[in-house]
Amino acid sequence: MNDHDRDQRLGDGTIAVRAGLPEPVKNEPTLPGPVFAAHFHLPGDVEGPYTYGRDTNPTWTLLEQAVGELEAPGQHVHTVVFASGMAAISAVLLSHARTGDTVVLPDDGYQALPLLREQLEAYGILVRTAPTGEDAQLEALDGARLLWIETPSNPGLDVCDVRRLADAAHAGGTLVAVDNTLATPLGQRPLELGADFSVASGTKGLTGHGDLLLGYVVCRDPELAARVRKWRKIVGAIPGPMEAWLAHRSLATIQLRTHRQWENALAVAEALAGHADVTGLRYPGLATDPSHKTAARQMRGFGSVVSFTLPDRGHAERFMAALRLVEDATSFGGVRSTAERRGRWGGDAVPEGFIRFSAGAEDTSDLVADVLRALVLAGDGS
């Protein structure tokens, strides 16, 4: 049985615990430890995969293989890991767009995208924006070099039809990149939906423990990957070997983590639905969510993040203070539930009482009870 046939028959959990592992060697560890090396022995002519620590590292190689196996099981893809999600995002955009090109971004995506837009425009690149919902970016595609999709969007959790957008973009010669951070490779596989790049922050649900920064880019086309890899070499946005090793170790539990997180997120969303103090509830897994039909067609799991709005800033802050099992933190996708009043940062077009909630791996009944108790206490304090 070849590798393709084998992987096609294996489940996500099986792939996750085996992904990227080298062939077994007697008396050697299953997953070799991190390789801390700035340089490698290199006598004579330059040859072989490992020469200098900014170019390649054996620990990255195993992690890149593992991420590729999760993003596209049974297929040959090219993965490039980075020091952070923003490093990965920047690498795709800045290595493939040049002066005079047009790039299409979502206007409701991650709050660092406007900073990247400023940089693109400073390089003479035209940037168009449109909302994620209702596939609005279709109207901005004409003549574009690259379309950037974020679905579900962060923090509003709108969803667009990736295949529809990709087909339209490719018809006009436009490359397509999808930010897959909220979904993770187990929840959504952008390359299977027609995207040229699947990009994500591995800081979040991919690794799930809130103890490292990481990003990655996966694509099928070796030439596209080569440009991304060259960009990483030029700017030096490389992950440390320890971070790469920790990330690879963490991948083994991604199915266990994400399935519990999805279950918890849906339970929290269902508990919030209809609550008198809650408006603007969004979770793609809710049958009543505006994006549910589209999400159900292309997603295999709906993610860990729920968003909703409480009446005002004070109400939201009382809610946050009353939570006992949920950390007030700005990241998401971890095994410990987190939430925040998103408006405290500025940069997101959200109400003052907007909450971004990330469900962790706690017992579902405990987490839901904590959220409902906090809502009661927040309302009593108004």
N, C-alpha and C positions, 0 to 999 in steps of 0.2 A: 504494500500500500504506500503510495507516495505521500509527501507532506500535504499536498493540496487535498487529496481524498481524506486523509486522516483528520485535518482541521475542519473540513466541511461536516464531519460527523460528530465532532466534539461540541459540548455545551460551553457556554461562556465561563462558567466556574472552572471547568477543567482546563480551558485555554488559559485562564488567568493564573492558575497556580503553576503552570508549566511555561508560561510565556518568557521567551528570551533566555532560557537556561541553556548553558553549553552542554555538549555531550558529556555524559558522566565519565569521570576518571577515578580510578581506584585511589582511595585515601585523600581525595580532594573534596572540598565543600561543594554542595549542590549549586549554590550561588557564590562565586568567588568574591572576596572582600574588595573594597574600593582600591583602585590603583592610584596612588599619590605620586605623580611623576610630572616634572616639568619637561624633562627630556628623556629620551630612550637611547640605548646603545645603537649607534648608526655608523659603523665602519664602512668605508668605500662608497660606492654609488648609493644614492637615495632610492630606496625601494622598501616595500613592505607597508603595512597599514599604519604603523605607529612611529612617529618621528619627533613630534613636539607637542607639548600639552595644550596649546591653543588650537591645534588642528584636529587631533583625534585622541581618544582615550579608550582603553578596553572596557571600562565601566560604562561609558556612554554607549558603546557598541551594543552591549547586551540589553541596556535599557531601550535603545532605539528599536532593536529587534522586537522586544516585548510589546512596546506601544504599537508598533506596526501590526503585530498579530492581533491585538485587541481592536484596532481601528478597521482592519480589513482581513478577517480570518481567511486563511487559505489562499491569499493573493500576495503577489510580490509588490511591495510598496517601498518607498524611501522615506525614512524618518530622520528628522534633525531636532535634537533637543537643545534647549536654551536655558539661560539663567532665570528667566521669568516668562510669564505669559505675554507681557508687553514686549519683551525682546522678540518673541516669536511673531507677534502681530506686526511689529515694526519691520522685521526681516522680510516678510512676504510683501508688504506694501512698498517698502523702500528699495527692494531689489528688483521689483518688476514694473515700477512706474517711473517714467522719466519726464523731464521738462516737456510740456505740451500735451502730455497724456491726461486722460480724465479717469478719475476714480469715483465710484459710488459707495457711500457709507450709509449706515442707518443713522437717523437723527435721534434715536431713542436707545442707543447702545451704551456700552460701558463708558463711564464718565471720563476716562483718559483718552477716548477717541477724539474729542475736540482738540486736545493738545497735539495729537498726531496729525489732525487736519491742518493745524497751523503750520506744522513742519512741512507737510506736503505742499501747501500753498507757497511757502517760502522757497521751495525748489521749483516753482513754476508749474505745478501740477494742479489742474482744475478739479475741485471736489464738489460733487453733487450729493445731496442727502435726501432721504425720504424715510418715512416710518416703516417699521418692520411689518406691522399688521396689514392684512388685506393685500399682500404682495405689492405694496405701493412702489417699491424700488423698480418695478418693471418700467415705469414711466420715465425713469432717469437713465436708462441703459444706453441710449443711442450714442454710438461712437466711443463707449468707455473701454479703457484698457483692462480694468479689473473691478469686479463687484464684490463688496465685502458684506456678508450676511451674518447676523447674530440672531440665532434662534434656538431656544427661547431667548428673548432679549433680556438684558439686565439693566435695571431692576423690574421693568414693567411686565415681563413674561408674555409678550406677544410672540406669536409663531407665524412664520411664513412658509409657503410651499417651496421647499428647496429644489425639487425636481423641476417644477414649472419655471422658476427663476433661472436655474442652470440651463435648461433647454433654450430659453429666450436669449440668455447671455451668449451662449456658444454659437447661436445662429448669427450673431453679430460679431463674432470673434473676440468676445470678452471672457477673460479668465474669471473663475469663481472661487472665492475662499469663504469657508464657513467657520465661525467661532463656535466650537462645540463644547465650551467649558461647562455650561449648565447641564447639558445632557449627559456628558461623559461618553466614551465609546460604547458602553453597554446600553445606553439609552438611545443613541442615534449614531448612524454611520454615514457621514456626509459624502464620502467617496462613492458609496453605493447609490446615493441619490443624485450623482452627477457632478459633484463639486470637484474642482482641480486640487484644492488644498483643504485639509481638515486641520484646524489650528485650535489650541487650547492652552489655558493655564493649568498646568499639572499641580499647582498649589492647592487646588480646590478638590473636587470629588475624585479625581484620578488617584491621588495619593491619600487623601482623607484624614490626615492626622494633625494638620495645622503646624507642622514642624519643618517645612522646607518651602523654598520658592523654586518653581520650575515651569518651563513652557515647552511646547513642541509643535512641529509642523510635519504633516504626513501628506505625501502625494505619490501618484503613480508614475508621473513623467520624470525620468532621470534628469532631463535638462532643467526643468523647473526646480527640482530638488538641488541641483548643483548650484544654481544661482542663490538659493537660500543658504546653502552651506558656505558658499564663498562670502556672503554677507556676514555670517557668524564669525568667520575667520578674520575679516577686516575689522569689525567693531569689537571683537573679543567678548561677545555676550554668551560666554560658555558656563555651563553648570559646574559646580565643584564636584569632584568625584564622590565625596561623602553624600551630597544631596542626591546625586544620580543613583548611588547604591541604595539609599533609604527609599527613594521612589520605587525602584525595582522591587525591593522587599515588600513595599506596601501594596503593589499591584496584586499580589496573591489573594488578598481579601476583598478586592473591589466588588465582586458579585455579592458577597455577604453584606458588605457595607451598603452598597447602593440599593439593594432590594429592601433592606430594612428602612433606609432613608426615604425611599419612594412610598413605602407603606405608611410611614409616619407623616410624611408631608400630606398625603391624601387624607389621613385621619384628622390632622390639624385643620386642613381646608374645610372638610365636612363639618367640623365642630364650629368653625368660624361662620359658616354660611348661615345667613338669617339672623345672626346676632345683632342686636339693636345698635350697638356702637361701631359696627364694622361696615365699611363701604368699600367699593372698588376691589373686592376680593378677586385675586387671579391665581389660578393654578391649572395648567393645561390638562391635568388628569381629571379634573371635575367635568362631569358630563355637561354641566351648565356653562362652562367657560367658553367665551367667544372663539377661542382658538382650538377647542377640543377636537373637532372633526379633522382639522388639518394635522394637528399633533398626532392623533391616533393613526393616521395613514403613514406617517414617516418615522415616528418614534417608537421605540421598544420599551421605554420607561420614561416617565414624565419629570424626573429630576427631584431634587430635595428642597427647592426654593418655593415658598409661598409669599405672595405680597398682598397687602391690604392697608387700608387707611383708617385711622382712628380720628375722632372729631377735631383734635387740634394738637399742637405741640405738647402742651402740658399733659393731656390725656395719654399721649404716646409715651412720654417720659415716665409717667406713673406706672404704665403697663410694663415698661422695660425694668423699672426698679423692683416691681413685684415678682418678676420671674425668678424662680429658684433653680431650675434645671437647664436654663438657657443662658448662655454667656452673651454679654453685650460686646460684640466684636464685629469688625467690618468684613471679614471673610465669610465663606460659605462652603458647604460640601464636606464638612468634617464629621467625625463620629460623635462629637459633642454638639448639640444644637446651639446655634447662634442666631442673634437677631440684632437689628439696629434701627433707630430712627434715621432713615437714609438722608433726610434733608439736612442733617447736621454738617454734611460735607460741602453742600452747595454743588452745583454742576449737574444735578439731575433735575429734570422738570417734574418734580413730585410735590404733593402737598406736605405741609409741615408735620402732619400726623401719619405720614406714610411709613410703614414697617416692611422691611425685607427680612423674612424669617427663613432660616435654613434648618430643616429637620435633621437631627442626628440619628444615632442608633440606640437611643434609650428605649425602654419598654414603652410601647405605644400608649397604653392606658396612663402611665405616669406622665408622659409628655403632654397629652391632651388635658389631663387634670390640671397640670401646672399652668397651661395657657388659659384655660377657662377661669381658674382661680385668680390669675393676674388681671384678667379682664374685669372681673367683679370688683377687685380692689381698686383698679384704676377708675372705674365708674363711680365707686363710693367716694373717691377723693375729689370729684369734680364739684 
